[in-house]
Amino acid sequence: MKPNHLFKKLLTVPIAAGISISLLGCGSAPIKSTTFRGDNHHRGIFETKGVPKLNQLKWKFKTD
């Protein structure tokens, strides 16, 4: 067996393992927040509590 052919055979196993491991996560349900504006319809509606009520000014800065 030629050394080049042996090298290609030895490389096949780690490549196949890497592809198999990367495909394991493909079956899980997608997280809605990873889509632009929260869902496929881009409505911008999120199922969370939202921003808490702010009672006072938190910070400010001067500009020209």
LINDA-V239279 format. One record per residue. N is the residue number from 1. RES is the residue in one letter. NEAR is the number of other C-alpha atoms within 10 Angstrom. Layout:
n = (N,N)
res = (RES,RES)
near = (NEAR,NEAR)
//
This chain:
n = (1,2,3,4,5,6,7,8,9,10,11,12,13,14,15,16,17,18,19,20,21,22,23,24,25,26,27,28,29,30,31,32,33,34,35,36,37,38,39,40,41,42,43,44,45,46,47,48,49,50,51,52,53,54,55,56,57,58,59,60,61,62,63,64)
res = (M,K,P,N,H,L,F,K,K,L,L,T,V,P,I,A,A,G,I,S,I,S,L,L,G,C,G,S,A,P,I,K,S,T,T,F,R,G,D,N,H,H,R,G,I,F,E,T,K,G,V,P,K,L,N,Q,L,K,W,K,F,K,T,D)
near = (5,6,8,8,9,10,10,10,10,10,10,10,10,10,11,10,11,10,10,11,11,9,10,9,9,9,7,7,7,9,9,13,13,9,13,12,14,16,15,10,10,10,10,12,11,12,8,6,6,7,6,6,6,7,6,6,6,6,5,6,4,4,4,2)
//
